[in-house]
Amino acid sequence: MATTRDYYEVLGVERTADGDEIKRAYRRLAMKHHPDRNPGDADAEAYFKEAAAAYEVLSDEQKRARYDQFGHEGLRGGPAMHDFSRMNVDDIFSMFNDIFGGGGGGFGGARGARRPRGVPRGYDLETQVIIDLEDVFEGCERDVAFSRLDVCEACNGTGAKDGAEPAICETCNGSGKVMQQGLGGMFRIATNCPRCGGRGRIITDPCRSCRGKGRTPTERNLKVKIPAGVHDGQAVRIKGEGEPPGQELSSGGEGIRGDLHVVVRVREHEFFQREGDHLILEMPISFTQAALGAEIEAPTLDGPATLKIDKGTQYGAIRKIKGRGLPNLRTGDRGDLIVALKIETPTRLSDKQKQILREFAETEDVNVLPESHGFIDRLKEMFSGPKADRSKKAEAEEDHNA
């Protein structure tokens, strides 16, 4: 499928996303839409290739710069790009092995594709857990449930009934590759065999349990330790909890499982905001505390801390309490608690407090609103004040005229 959508939209990232965000987004899409996990779904394979094309551009600084400036047209005059719509999905993975595991590619071993300098490796898997900021402070352990494809026990992973060995593919003679004529007939290229999908073997009598796939879905539950200081979006890798390599390795061949990546998401806290290893807290204080100074208790994740308020503190002033933030993921050293002071104006004052403030306002020589009177006071004014005198005068004049 030729990609016409915006590449950032394809990967679901902002245009300001950095390389790590782009890599994570592509990895998620690749695992979600890979045809092995969506057999017979043409749309999934098309989305998979679309994501690969987007990643090829956005992961390359020069191509990304041209794309940002000129869009898809800017890529046509540059270095040749791969036509992912015509490529086999295994070939796509072999190009991006570096993002699916360490030291040579955790994801590239699927479907029998071999890493350049190592044994074949199965799929990496990804799931996520949601934790609170308190869990970041102390570290925690979480139960993680996920599903993966495991070797079919009925056929020992061969895909053939009763565990029989698959037959050699007659089209490629077991090599998994066929030669095709290149453009203009000037050269020939090797591609995956269309009959066996590059495996070199075909199954004539498939296993009933796995329907010839050699793999069956399995539910898995693990306890995963989340280290203190972890950041939102970081992943904990559990080695060997991914999926096994391709079918041809099921009967005695070498190969290792992929890994499980547990992505940690941190809920927003009601009071604290996080900035690296530091915590930010907006702390309300009264205007008298700000004016006269005070010592107050500021909340932290491990109990209250004493905070000194200097005389004459202004709204928005910043105070720091060292070592009361979050632990660093690597060193364990704690960040600071940054307190932004907010001066609150009282909404309900007693008569005595109002009087004191009015006297204070007189010493400042500032204008304040006059004191308001209640309903009874206004009635008294009506019957004893200037209005009442005018009313009595009018009554006297009426009596005289009569």
VOGU-3710 file (C-alpha; in Angstrom, 3 decimals, decimal comma):
1> mattrdyyev> 0,000/0,000/0,000  1,559/3,289/-1,104  1,830/5,611/1,867  0,056/8,940/1,369  -0,786/9,711/4,988  1,393/12,021/7,037  4,244/9,955/8,492  3,817/11,458/11,961  0,144/10,521/11,832  1,051/6,974/10,762
11> lgvertadgd> 3,275/6,484/13,831  0,956/8,456/16,111  3,633/10,909/17,338  3,957/14,688/17,468  6,189/16,482/14,971  8,466/17,376/17,892  8,979/13,707/18,874  12,581/12,649/19,442  14,262/9,533/18,087  13,388/7,357/21,072
21> eikrayrrla> 9,689/8,245/20,854  9,664/7,441/17,135  11,419/4,136/17,764  8,970/3,113/20,500  5,970/4,085/18,374  7,212/2,008/15,427  7,975/-0,970/17,628  4,432/-0,976/19,033  2,845/-0,735/15,597  5,116/-3,414/14,160
31> mkhhpdrnpg> 4,263/-5,868/16,910  0,561/-5,061/16,661  0,201/-5,383/12,880  2,780/-8,029/11,978  1,093/-10,583/9,665  2,197/-13,486/11,860  -0,037/-12,096/14,596  -2,800/-11,282/12,110  -2,865/-14,242/9,699  -4,842/-13,590/6,545
41> dadaeayfke> -5,420/-9,928/7,423  -4,349/-7,891/4,412  -5,036/-4,598/6,186  -2,688/-5,519/9,061  0,151/-6,262/6,626  -0,535/-3,006/4,800  -0,408/-1,043/8,072  2,786/-2,863/9,003  4,487/-1,794/5,769  3,137/1,737/6,089
51> aaaayevlsd> 4,661/2,040/9,558  7,999/0,708/8,259  8,065/3,342/5,517  7,307/6,093/8,040  10,033/4,871/10,392  12,642/4,732/7,628  12,134/8,449/6,988  11,594/9,812/10,493  14,495/7,860/12,013  16,941/9,401/9,534
61> eqkrarydqf> 17,824/13,020/10,339  18,428/14,092/6,743  15,315/12,422/5,343  13,226/13,750/8,207  14,468/17,304/7,612  13,535/17,085/3,912  10,169/15,585/4,775  9,437/18,285/7,372  10,194/20,992/4,816  8,745/19,576/1,611
71> gheglrggpa> 6,536/16,633/2,623  6,430/13,503/0,455  7,612/15,465/-2,596  10,854/16,262/-0,806  11,774/12,579/-0,642  11,548/11,888/-4,344  14,664/13,787/-5,265  16,791/12,357/-2,439  18,458/8,970/-1,942  16,363/6,000/-3,044
81> mhdfsrmnvd> 13,834/4,676/-0,556  12,695/1,106/-0,188  9,338/0,200/-1,688  7,839/-1,393/1,405  4,573/-2,161/-0,374  6,400/-4,842/-2,380  8,767/-6,147/0,262  8,329/-9,282/2,340  7,675/-8,542/5,996  10,775/-10,537/7,008
91> difsmfndif> 12,934/-8,262/4,888  11,430/-5,233/6,595  12,314/-6,632/10,014  15,854/-7,431/8,912  16,323/-3,745/8,090  15,217/-2,606/11,563  16,715/-5,311/13,786  18,433/-2,697/15,904  15,218/-1,462/17,492  13,882/-4,845/18,602
101> ggggggfgga> 16,412/-5,820/21,221  20,037/-5,319/22,144  23,186/-6,209/20,320  21,792/-7,291/16,987  18,028/-7,224/17,054  15,509/-8,806/19,374  12,651/-8,867/16,905  14,431/-9,920/13,744  14,496/-13,644/14,520  10,786/-14,114/13,881
111> rgarrprgvp> 9,592/-16,176/10,932  13,038/-17,752/10,747  14,943/-14,588/9,832  18,470/-14,861/11,195  20,438/-12,159/12,862  23,681/-11,367/11,050  25,977/-12,478/13,895  23,968/-14,641/16,210  21,407/-17,345/16,647  17,799/-16,727/15,540
121> rgydletqvi> 15,654/-14,932/18,065  11,923/-14,822/18,599  9,552/-11,909/18,902  9,869/-9,318/21,637  6,546/-8,554/23,294  5,297/-5,426/25,001  2,734/-4,755/27,699  2,265/-1,984/30,257  1,537/-1,373/33,919  0,141/1,753/35,589
131> idledvfegc> 1,602/2,892/38,904  1,325/5,883/41,255  3,952/8,469/42,116  4,285/6,862/45,561  5,308/3,644/43,775  7,991/5,570/41,892  9,330/6,796/45,233  9,514/3,379/46,899  9,667/0,943/43,980  7,018/-1,754/43,731
141> erdvafsrld> 6,071/-5,161/42,391  3,191/-5,705/39,993  1,382/-8,703/38,540  1,531/-8,633/34,750  -0,740/-10,759/32,558  -0,078/-11,123/28,828  -0,503/-13,605/26,008  2,157/-15,009/23,725  2,525/-17,680/21,073  4,319/-20,762/22,397
151> vceacngtga> 5,521/-23,953/20,725  2,559/-26,249/20,058  2,842/-29,271/22,355  0,853/-31,514/20,023  3,285/-31,239/17,104  6,397/-30,048/18,977  6,258/-26,866/16,946  6,680/-28,453/13,514  3,155/-27,586/12,399  2,760/-31,115/10,994
161> kdgaepaice> 0,379/-33,732/12,358  1,823/-36,026/15,067  5,063/-34,037/15,005  6,116/-35,291/11,560  8,842/-33,402/9,759  7,598/-30,926/7,122  8,416/-31,765/3,512  11,115/-29,953/1,569  9,671/-27,209/-0,611  10,041/-28,237/-4,236
171> tcngsgkvmq> 9,951/-24,649/-5,499  13,124/-23,544/-3,691  14,579/-27,004/-2,916  14,602/-26,172/0,786  16,648/-22,981/0,510  13,733/-20,650/1,201  14,941/-18,330/-1,580  14,202/-17,973/-5,277  15,941/-15,837/-7,877  14,042/-13,172/-9,765
181> qglggmfria> 15,054/-11,048/-12,737  15,849/-7,465/-11,857  14,922/-4,278/-13,668  15,754/-4,488/-17,376  17,157/-7,974/-16,963  20,563/-6,598/-15,979  20,768/-8,417/-12,634  19,022/-11,018/-10,513  17,893/-10,758/-6,889  17,090/-13,385/-4,273
191> tncprcggrg> 13,679/-13,146/-2,609  11,751/-15,335/-0,207  10,110/-18,325/-1,821  6,420/-17,498/-2,456  5,328/-21,086/-1,766  6,953/-21,747/1,610  7,332/-18,128/2,747  11,113/-18,469/3,070  11,040/-21,447/5,452  12,244/-24,021/2,946
201> riitdpcrsc> 9,640/-26,503/4,217  5,950/-27,012/3,566  3,356/-28,822/5,630  1,175/-31,292/3,747  -0,750/-32,669/6,763  -1,137/-29,850/9,308  -1,479/-30,305/13,061  -5,061/-29,914/14,241  -4,138/-28,093/17,442  -2,229/-25,242/15,819
211> rgkgrtpter> -3,541/-25,641/12,237  -0,044/-25,956/10,870  1,366/-22,827/12,491  3,485/-24,640/15,074  2,457/-22,078/17,684  -0,533/-21,783/20,026  -1,662/-18,823/22,158  -0,693/-19,075/25,839  -1,697/-16,895/28,770  1,197/-15,913/31,020
221> nlkvkipagv> 1,333/-14,231/34,456  4,463/-12,751/36,001  5,453/-10,668/39,004  7,540/-7,742/37,765  9,694/-5,547/39,999  9,450/-1,854/39,139  12,567/-0,012/40,355  12,349/3,197/42,373  12,911/6,322/40,279  11,454/4,891/37,069
231> hdgqavrikg> 10,100/7,481/34,624  6,811/7,450/32,748  7,281/5,608/29,444  10,379/3,663/30,473  10,293/-0,112/30,102  11,449/-2,959/32,302  12,853/-5,782/30,153  12,210/-9,377/31,226  14,637/-11,548/29,291  13,353/-14,714/27,654
241> egeppgqels> 9,649/-14,017/28,264  8,914/-13,227/24,632  8,105/-15,706/21,885  10,252/-18,514/20,440  11,928/-18,304/17,010  10,448/-19,600/13,762  9,054/-23,039/12,977  12,145/-24,511/11,398  13,896/-24,400/14,778  11,264/-26,444/16,584
251> sggegirgdl> 12,854/-29,857/16,196  16,267/-29,545/17,751  17,546/-26,339/16,123  19,143/-23,457/17,988  17,350/-20,304/18,915  16,407/-18,074/21,833  13,203/-16,467/22,973  12,566/-12,775/22,651  12,071/-10,528/25,663  9,058/-8,952/27,342
261> hvvvrvrehe> 9,118/-5,165/27,625  6,894/-3,853/30,437  6,234/-0,163/29,769  5,587/1,816/32,954  2,954/4,543/32,974  2,756/6,864/36,003  -0,556/8,417/37,041  -0,714/12,164/37,625  -0,551/13,083/41,303  -3,128/15,275/43,014
271> ffqregdhli> -0,523/17,671/44,472  2,934/16,984/43,039  4,285/17,535/39,555  7,446/15,780/38,448  10,441/17,403/36,777  13,162/14,794/36,385  13,990/13,677/39,925  12,550/16,876/41,424  8,992/17,366/42,690  7,076/20,633/42,342
281> lempisftqa> 4,378/21,614/44,847  2,111/24,665/44,912  1,710/25,545/48,595  -0,986/27,977/49,830  -0,118/30,294/52,742  -2,052/33,127/54,405  -1,213/36,786/53,746  -0,282/37,204/57,410  2,224/34,344/57,162  3,644/35,952/54,035
291> algaeieapt> 3,866/39,355/55,685  5,145/38,357/59,128  7,019/35,138/58,309  6,310/31,697/59,683  7,418/28,085/59,862  5,004/25,655/58,191  4,935/21,954/57,351  5,125/21,080/53,668  3,921/17,630/52,550  6,387/15,257/50,882
301> ldgpatlkid> 6,151/11,643/49,753  7,783/10,476/52,987  6,234/12,702/55,620  6,054/16,460/56,325  9,089/18,734/56,104  9,599/22,073/57,861  9,605/25,072/55,539  10,592/28,563/56,690  8,624/31,490/55,269  10,588/34,759/55,365
311> kgtqygairk> 8,955/38,067/56,290  7,571/39,894/53,282  7,364/36,801/51,064  5,710/37,612/47,719  3,169/35,595/45,725  4,869/32,969/43,562  8,092/32,888/45,579  10,069/29,655/45,199  11,542/27,688/48,083  13,614/24,515/47,878
321> ikgrglpnlr> 13,766/21,606/50,308  16,854/19,618/49,358  16,750/15,848/49,129  12,977/15,459/49,461  12,226/14,645/45,823  12,367/11,301/43,984  15,303/8,870/43,922  17,437/8,740/40,818  16,923/5,499/38,901  20,655/4,764/38,652
331> tgdrgdliva> 22,295/6,384/41,675  19,442/6,423/44,185  20,259/10,052/45,078  17,132/12,051/45,718  16,094/15,200/43,930  14,631/18,273/45,634  11,142/19,421/46,527  10,437/22,762/44,851  7,676/24,727/46,630  5,872/27,550/44,824
341> lkietptrls> 4,126/29,728/47,420  0,607/30,976/46,731  -0,827/33,660/49,018  -4,520/33,092/49,623  -6,921/35,930/50,379  -9,524/35,012/53,013  -13,144/35,110/51,869  -14,740/35,181/55,321  -13,597/37,632/57,978  -14,991/38,311/61,439
351> dkqkqilref> -15,982/41,855/62,406  -12,871/42,130/64,534  -10,637/41,044/61,639  -12,311/43,555/59,334  -11,764/46,341/61,841  -8,109/45,448/62,265  -7,598/45,445/58,496  -9,326/48,814/58,105  -7,052/50,297/60,739  -4,096/48,763/58,934
361> aetedvnvlp> -5,295/50,216/55,622  -5,348/53,705/57,225  -1,668/53,346/58,113  -0,941/52,441/54,472  -2,887/55,446/53,182  -4,747/53,331/50,629  -8,362/53,447/49,527  -10,608/50,568/50,490  -14,320/50,032/49,982  -16,505/51,553/52,712
371> eshgfidrlk> -17,898/49,256/55,345  -21,136/47,638/54,211  -24,213/47,696/56,454  -26,774/45,017/57,054  -30,519/45,257/56,438  -31,371/46,300/60,018  -28,745/49,052/59,924  -30,215/50,405/56,695  -33,702/50,435/58,279  -32,390/52,424/61,239
381> emfsgpkadr> -30,840/54,943/58,868  -34,129/55,280/57,046  -36,062/56,179/60,228  -33,425/58,238/61,972  -31,252/59,699/59,275  -31,637/62,523/56,712  -34,338/60,660/54,806  -36,473/60,434/57,948  -36,046/64,205/58,588  -37,205/65,051/55,057
391> skkaeaeedh> -40,222/62,787/55,469  -41,240/64,480/58,785  -40,860/67,952/57,209  -43,154/66,982/54,354  -45,816/65,758/56,822  -45,661/69,073/58,771  -46,172/71,097/55,582  -49,213/69,024/54,680  -50,776/69,662/58,132  -50,175/73,417/57,797
401> na> -51,811/73,610/54,370  -54,792/71,728/55,697
//
